[in-house]
Amino acid sequence: MHARERFLSMKILFVHTIGKRKFGGGERWVVNAASGLQRMGHDVTVISKKDSVLLEKVAGQGGAVHPVNIFSDVSLYHAVKLSRFMRRHQFDIIISKRWDLAVTGLAAKLAGGLPVVVRTGVPPQKSLKKHVLLIKKLAVGLITNTTTIRDVYTSLAGFPDDFIKVIYNGVSFEDKAPAFDFQKLFPGKKVVLCAGRLDAFQKGYFVLIEALSIVKKHHPDVMVYVLGTGRDRDKLLEYARSKGVNDSIVFAGYTDTPSVYMKACDVFLHTALFEGMPNAVMEAMAYARPVVMTDVNGAAELSDHGKYAVLIPPSDPEKTAVALSEVLSSPGRYRQMALDAKDFVRKQFSMDAMLEQLEYLLEEKIHRHKK
């Protein structure tokens, strides 16, 4: 019997606290997952900080939101407050961001032992033992978006085979949206597009700027256009000035329509030092843009081990510059790779596939919990 026959509608709560103005891949996943499950007939609520971009996006999709300002990884006060909200609305299951698990998991236990599933899109960087202990004590399952992240948890933490589920991020394709006119903005320039939160460490933007200073010697017509906001913008601008490339890089800020820029760029560059399954790279590939990306975590799966993107080592500005220069110099050579990547991503990483797998997993966890 298919699991969907057992639960016609689930009451689902997402807990995902984040800085008010932060909106990256994890937050985009919450919006896509919550709105998608809502369209499939489920009753979905999202909790995050008051006045956050995340809640604005969810509400804009017609979703139910509830603001809670949780300022500590461990807060008995917020756990009790959250448990009352859970009891009042009688949720069937909770999906929690990893960093919210201590509060969310305790609240779920106080609310009668509701099942909690943890979702994380990045590999553990520190405090692994602490997080593993919390997950084992407070969660009934873990969702991640790459087999590499799953393998880290499995090998280091000894989770059972069915505890961790890999569900690839889904991509929505905005094929009707017109491409941005970069030539009007930068006449005669070749545009390298980057997208992601301005976190200089994780996203490798210092490496990007150093690589740009090398590429400029052979490609003075190159322009780097960066989509995203974040705390390190001023540091990055100052570093670009110190490298003499501040006139060749634009930090354009956040946009609701990254697809229009991806359709128009000459190359998409991703320099993250650690990553899960980067949504921005998936979108660029879906629009047949040549991609140069660091070979970290989900990169091998997303590129089929370099078949659909040029893989570079992280933290290596010289090799980043070489790869970028090669793609800029030989666009025809990489055209077929980009077209093949488009077909691959659209088949393997559809939004429908993500939502179907997520729905089935949640139904299964509820069924086990009730038994």
Secondary structure as GFF3:
##gff-version 3
##sequence-region A 1 371
A	DSSP	three_ten_helix	3	5	.	.	.	ID=ss1
A	DSSP	beta_strand	11	15	.	.	.	ID=ss2
A	DSSP	alpha_helix	25	39	.	.	.	ID=ss3
A	DSSP	beta_strand	43	48	.	.	.	ID=ss4
A	DSSP	alpha_helix	53	60	.	.	.	ID=ss5
A	DSSP	beta_strand	64	67	.	.	.	ID=ss6
A	DSSP	alpha_helix	76	89	.	.	.	ID=ss7
A	DSSP	beta_strand	93	97	.	.	.	ID=ss8
A	DSSP	three_ten_helix	98	100	.	.	.	ID=ss9
A	DSSP	alpha_helix	101	110	.	.	.	ID=ss10
A	DSSP	beta_strand	116	119	.	.	.	ID=ss11
A	DSSP	alpha_helix	128	138	.	.	.	ID=ss12
A	DSSP	beta_strand	141	144	.	.	.	ID=ss13
A	DSSP	alpha_helix	147	157	.	.	.	ID=ss14
A	DSSP	beta_strand	164	166	.	.	.	ID=ss15
A	DSSP	alpha_helix	182	185	.	.	.	ID=ss16
A	DSSP	beta_strand	190	195	.	.	.	ID=ss17
A	DSSP	alpha_helix	200	203	.	.	.	ID=ss18
A	DSSP	alpha_helix	205	215	.	.	.	ID=ss19
A	DSSP	beta_strand	222	227	.	.	.	ID=ss20
A	DSSP	alpha_helix	233	242	.	.	.	ID=ss21
A	DSSP	three_ten_helix	246	248	.	.	.	ID=ss22
A	DSSP	beta_strand	249	253	.	.	.	ID=ss23
A	DSSP	alpha_helix	258	262	.	.	.	ID=ss24
A	DSSP	beta_strand	267	270	.	.	.	ID=ss25
A	DSSP	alpha_helix	279	286	.	.	.	ID=ss26
A	DSSP	beta_strand	291	294	.	.	.	ID=ss27
A	DSSP	alpha_helix	299	303	.	.	.	ID=ss28
A	DSSP	beta_strand	310	312	.	.	.	ID=ss29
A	DSSP	alpha_helix	317	329	.	.	.	ID=ss30
A	DSSP	alpha_helix	331	348	.	.	.	ID=ss31
A	DSSP	alpha_helix	351	370	.	.	.	ID=ss32
###
